Amino acid sequence: MHDLVLLRDEVALLKQSAAGGVVGGTERTLAQQIVCDYFCAEGLAERSGDDFRLTSWGDRLARKLIADGAAGTVWLLQSELDVLRGV
């Protein structure tokens, strides 16, 4: 694996999604659509029809961001990600 850098908008979208599990709601902007595709590529979300839902790994990461009070750009080291994944 590799380190993960999340930009401010990505952090906000993950934290918002942790409450409902659906990434970005039903009406996503083009930018949110691109972020959702990125989340899927990283294994943080999965597509279900037109919806994107957080995976269990994505939910754990989102809840960590909330608990840490993360805002702005966040850089997570591979070792931190391994702990969240349970590796």
Backbone as JSON Lines, residues from 0, in Angstrom:
{"i":0,"aa":"M","n":[0.84,-1.19,0.0],"ca":[0.0,0.0,0.0],"c":[0.88,1.24,0.0]}
{"i":1,"aa":"H","n":[0.25,2.35,0.18],"ca":[0.93,3.63,0.13],"c":[0.27,4.61,1.1]}
{"i":2,"aa":"D","n":[0.96,5.71,1.35],"ca":[0.36,6.77,2.15],"c":[-0.87,7.3,1.44]}
{"i":3,"aa":"L","n":[-1.75,7.94,2.17],"ca":[-2.97,8.49,1.59],"c":[-3.07,9.96,1.95]}
{"i":4,"aa":"V","n":[-3.19,10.8,0.93],"ca":[-3.37,12.23,1.14],"c":[-4.79,12.58,0.73]}
{"i":5,"aa":"L","n":[-5.52,13.17,1.65],"ca":[-6.89,13.6,1.38],"c":[-6.95,15.12,1.43]}
{"i":6,"aa":"L","n":[-7.5,15.72,0.39],"ca":[-7.66,17.16,0.34],"c":[-8.85,17.59,1.18]}
{"i":7,"aa":"R","n":[-8.93,18.87,1.46],"ca":[-9.98,19.42,2.35],"c":[-11.37,18.94,1.95]}
{"i":8,"aa":"D","n":[-11.71,19.02,0.66],"ca":[-13.04,18.61,0.22],"c":[-13.27,17.11,0.4]}
{"i":9,"aa":"E","n":[-12.22,16.33,0.21],"ca":[-12.33,14.88,0.39],"c":[-12.55,14.54,1.87]}
{"i":10,"aa":"V","n":[-11.82,15.22,2.74],"ca":[-11.99,15.01,4.18],"c":[-13.43,15.35,4.59]}
{"i":11,"aa":"A","n":[-13.91,16.5,4.12],"ca":[-15.27,16.94,4.47],"c":[-16.31,15.95,3.96]}
{"i":12,"aa":"L","n":[-16.13,15.46,2.75],"ca":[-17.11,14.52,2.17],"c":[-17.1,13.19,2.91]}
{"i":13,"aa":"L","n":[-15.92,12.72,3.29],"ca":[-15.84,11.47,4.06],"c":[-16.53,11.62,5.41]}
{"i":14,"aa":"K","n":[-16.24,12.72,6.11],"ca":[-16.85,12.95,7.42],"c":[-18.36,13.07,7.31]}
{"i":15,"aa":"Q","n":[-18.83,13.78,6.3],"ca":[-20.27,13.93,6.08],"c":[-20.91,12.58,5.77]}
{"i":16,"aa":"S","n":[-20.21,11.76,5.02],"ca":[-20.75,10.47,4.61],"c":[-20.83,9.47,5.75]}
{"i":17,"aa":"A","n":[-20.0,9.66,6.77],"ca":[-19.99,8.72,7.89],"c":[-21.34,8.68,8.59]}
{"i":18,"aa":"A","n":[-22.05,9.79,8.59],"ca":[-23.35,9.84,9.25],"c":[-24.39,9.01,8.52]}
{"i":19,"aa":"G","n":[-24.41,9.13,7.19],"ca":[-25.44,8.44,6.43],"c":[-24.96,7.25,5.63]}
{"i":20,"aa":"G","n":[-23.65,7.11,5.48],"ca":[-23.1,6.0,4.72],"c":[-23.1,6.23,3.22]}
{"i":21,"aa":"V","n":[-23.92,7.16,2.73],"ca":[-23.96,7.45,1.3],"c":[-23.02,8.62,1.04]}
{"i":22,"aa":"V","n":[-22.15,8.46,0.07],"ca":[-21.16,9.49,-0.24],"c":[-21.79,10.55,-1.13]}
{"i":23,"aa":"G","n":[-21.86,11.77,-0.63],"ca":[-22.27,12.9,-1.44],"c":[-23.75,13.04,-1.7]}
{"i":24,"aa":"G","n":[-24.59,12.21,-1.14],"ca":[-26.02,12.34,-1.37],"c":[-26.41,11.96,-2.79]}
{"i":25,"aa":"T","n":[-27.62,12.32,-3.18],"ca":[-28.13,11.89,-4.47],"c":[-27.76,12.83,-5.61]}
{"i":26,"aa":"E","n":[-27.58,14.1,-5.32],"ca":[-27.23,15.06,-6.37],"c":[-25.81,15.54,-6.15]}
{"i":27,"aa":"R","n":[-24.86,14.87,-6.82],"ca":[-23.45,15.21,-6.67],"c":[-23.01,16.15,-7.78]}
{"i":28,"aa":"T","n":[-22.1,17.03,-7.43],"ca":[-21.47,17.88,-8.43],"c":[-20.44,17.03,-9.18]}
{"i":29,"aa":"L","n":[-19.92,17.57,-10.27],"ca":[-18.88,16.85,-11.01],"c":[-17.67,16.61,-10.12]}
{"i":30,"aa":"A","n":[-17.3,17.6,-9.31],"ca":[-16.17,17.44,-8.4],"c":[-16.42,16.31,-7.4]}
{"i":31,"aa":"Q","n":[-17.63,16.25,-6.85],"ca":[-17.96,15.18,-5.91],"c":[-17.96,13.82,-6.61]}
{"i":32,"aa":"Q","n":[-18.39,13.78,-7.86],"ca":[-18.38,12.53,-8.63],"c":[-16.94,12.02,-8.79]}
{"i":33,"aa":"I","n":[-16.02,12.95,-9.08],"ca":[-14.62,12.58,-9.24],"c":[-14.06,12.08,-7.92]}
{"i":34,"aa":"V","n":[-14.41,12.74,-6.82],"ca":[-13.97,12.3,-5.5],"c":[-14.52,10.92,-5.19]}
{"i":35,"aa":"C","n":[-15.77,10.68,-5.53],"ca":[-16.37,9.36,-5.29],"c":[-15.64,8.28,-6.08]}
{"i":36,"aa":"D","n":[-15.27,8.58,-7.31],"ca":[-14.5,7.62,-8.12],"c":[-13.15,7.34,-7.46]}
{"i":37,"aa":"Y","n":[-12.53,8.39,-6.93],"ca":[-11.25,8.23,-6.23],"c":[-11.42,7.37,-4.98]}
{"i":38,"aa":"F","n":[-12.48,7.62,-4.21],"ca":[-12.76,6.81,-3.03],"c":[-12.91,5.34,-3.4]}
{"i":39,"aa":"C","n":[-13.6,5.08,-4.51],"ca":[-13.76,3.69,-4.96],"c":[-12.41,3.07,-5.32]}
{"i":40,"aa":"A","n":[-11.58,3.84,-6.01],"ca":[-10.27,3.33,-6.41],"c":[-9.39,3.02,-5.2]}
{"i":41,"aa":"E","n":[-9.57,3.78,-4.11],"ca":[-8.8,3.56,-2.89],"c":[-9.44,2.54,-1.96]}
{"i":42,"aa":"G","n":[-10.64,2.05,-2.31],"ca":[-11.32,1.07,-1.48],"c":[-12.11,1.67,-0.33]}
{"i":43,"aa":"L","n":[-12.3,2.99,-0.34],"ca":[-13.04,3.66,0.73],"c":[-14.54,3.63,0.5]}
{"i":44,"aa":"A","n":[-14.95,3.46,-0.75],"ca":[-16.37,3.44,-1.09],"c":[-16.58,2.43,-2.21]}
{"i":45,"aa":"E","n":[-17.83,2.08,-2.42],"ca":[-18.19,1.2,-3.53],"c":[-19.45,1.73,-4.18]}
{"i":46,"aa":"R","n":[-19.53,1.51,-5.46],"ca":[-20.68,1.97,-6.23],"c":[-21.81,0.94,-6.13]}
{"i":47,"aa":"S","n":[-23.01,1.46,-5.91],"ca":[-24.21,0.64,-5.89],"c":[-25.26,1.37,-6.72]}
{"i":48,"aa":"G","n":[-25.31,1.05,-8.01],"ca":[-26.17,1.81,-8.92],"c":[-25.63,3.22,-9.05]}
{"i":49,"aa":"D","n":[-26.46,4.21,-8.76],"ca":[-26.01,5.61,-8.8],"c":[-25.44,6.08,-7.47]}
{"i":50,"aa":"D","n":[-25.55,5.25,-6.45],"ca":[-25.07,5.61,-5.12],"c":[-23.64,5.14,-4.91]}
{"i":51,"aa":"F","n":[-22.94,5.86,-4.07],"ca":[-21.65,5.44,-3.57],"c":[-21.81,5.26,-2.08]}
{"i":52,"aa":"R","n":[-21.42,4.11,-1.57],"ca":[-21.51,3.84,-0.14],"c":[-20.12,3.58,0.41]}
{"i":53,"aa":"L","n":[-19.9,4.06,1.63],"ca":[-18.62,3.8,2.28],"c":[-18.48,2.31,2.55]}
{"i":54,"aa":"T","n":[-17.29,1.79,2.33],"ca":[-16.98,0.43,2.75],"c":[-16.73,0.47,4.26]}
{"i":55,"aa":"S","n":[-16.58,-0.67,4.87],"ca":[-16.3,-0.69,6.31],"c":[-14.97,0.03,6.58]}
{"i":56,"aa":"W","n":[-14.02,-0.14,5.7],"ca":[-12.72,0.54,5.82],"c":[-12.9,2.05,5.67]}
{"i":57,"aa":"G","n":[-13.71,2.48,4.71],"ca":[-13.99,3.9,4.53],"c":[-14.69,4.5,5.73]}
{"i":58,"aa":"D","n":[-15.6,3.74,6.31],"ca":[-16.31,4.2,7.5],"c":[-15.36,4.36,8.68]}
{"i":59,"aa":"R","n":[-14.45,3.38,8.86],"ca":[-13.47,3.48,9.96],"c":[-12.57,4.7,9.77]}
{"i":60,"aa":"L","n":[-12.16,4.96,8.53],"ca":[-11.32,6.12,8.27],"c":[-12.08,7.42,8.52]}
{"i":61,"aa":"A","n":[-13.33,7.47,8.06],"ca":[-14.15,8.68,8.27],"c":[-14.34,8.94,9.76]}
{"i":62,"aa":"R","n":[-14.59,7.91,10.52],"ca":[-14.8,8.08,11.97],"c":[-13.5,8.5,12.67]}
{"i":63,"aa":"K","n":[-12.35,8.05,12.15],"ca":[-11.07,8.51,12.7],"c":[-10.9,10.0,12.42]}
{"i":64,"aa":"L","n":[-11.25,10.43,11.21],"ca":[-11.14,11.85,10.87],"c":[-12.02,12.7,11.77]}
{"i":65,"aa":"I","n":[-13.22,12.2,12.05],"ca":[-14.14,12.92,12.94],"c":[-13.55,12.98,14.35]}
{"i":66,"aa":"A","n":[-13.08,11.84,14.85],"ca":[-12.53,11.78,16.21],"c":[-11.3,12.69,16.36]}
{"i":67,"aa":"D","n":[-10.51,12.78,15.29],"ca":[-9.3,13.61,15.32],"c":[-9.59,15.09,15.1]}
{"i":68,"aa":"G","n":[-10.84,15.4,14.72],"ca":[-11.17,16.79,14.41],"c":[-10.48,17.27,13.14]}
{"i":69,"aa":"A","n":[-10.24,16.35,12.21],"ca":[-9.51,16.67,10.99],"c":[-10.24,17.7,10.15]}
{"i":70,"aa":"A","n":[-9.47,18.65,9.67],"ca":[-9.98,19.66,8.75],"c":[-8.82,20.04,7.83]}
{"i":71,"aa":"G","n":[-9.12,20.39,6.63],"ca":[-8.04,20.7,5.7],"c":[-7.43,19.43,5.15]}
{"i":72,"aa":"T","n":[-6.27,19.57,4.57],"ca":[-5.58,18.43,3.97],"c":[-5.03,17.51,5.06]}
{"i":73,"aa":"V","n":[-5.2,16.21,4.86],"ca":[-4.74,15.21,5.83],"c":[-3.83,14.22,5.11]}
{"i":74,"aa":"W","n":[-2.7,13.95,5.71],"ca":[-1.76,12.97,5.18],"c":[-1.71,11.81,6.17]}
{"i":75,"aa":"L","n":[-2.11,10.64,5.72],"ca":[-2.12,9.45,6.56],"c":[-1.01,8.51,6.09]}
{"i":76,"aa":"L","n":[-0.15,8.13,7.01],"ca":[0.95,7.23,6.68],"c":[0.43,5.81,6.5]}
{"i":77,"aa":"Q","n":[1.17,5.03,5.75],"ca":[0.79,3.64,5.51],"c":[0.6,2.9,6.82]}
{"i":78,"aa":"S","n":[1.45,3.16,7.8],"ca":[1.33,2.47,9.09],"c":[0.01,2.8,9.78]}
{"i":79,"aa":"E","n":[-0.46,4.04,9.68],"ca":[-1.75,4.42,10.25],"c":[-2.89,3.71,9.51]}
{"i":80,"aa":"L","n":[-2.77,3.64,8.21],"ca":[-3.8,3.0,7.39],"c":[-3.86,1.51,7.69]}
{"i":81,"aa":"D","n":[-2.69,0.88,7.89],"ca":[-2.66,-0.55,8.22],"c":[-3.39,-0.83,9.52]}
{"i":82,"aa":"V","n":[-3.23,0.05,10.51],"ca":[-3.92,-0.11,11.79],"c":[-5.43,-0.01,11.57]}
{"i":83,"aa":"L","n":[-5.87,0.96,10.78],"ca":[-7.3,1.12,10.51],"c":[-7.87,-0.07,9.73]}
{"i":84,"aa":"R","n":[-7.07,-0.64,8.87],"ca":[-7.51,-1.8,8.09],"c":[-7.47,-3.09,8.91]}
{"i":85,"aa":"G","n":[-6.75,-3.04,10.02],"ca":[-6.63,-4.23,10.85],"c":[-5.58,-5.18,10.34]}
{"i":86,"aa":"V","n":[-4.59,-4.65,9.63],"ca":[-3.52,-5.49,9.06],"c":[-2.48,-5.79,10.12]}
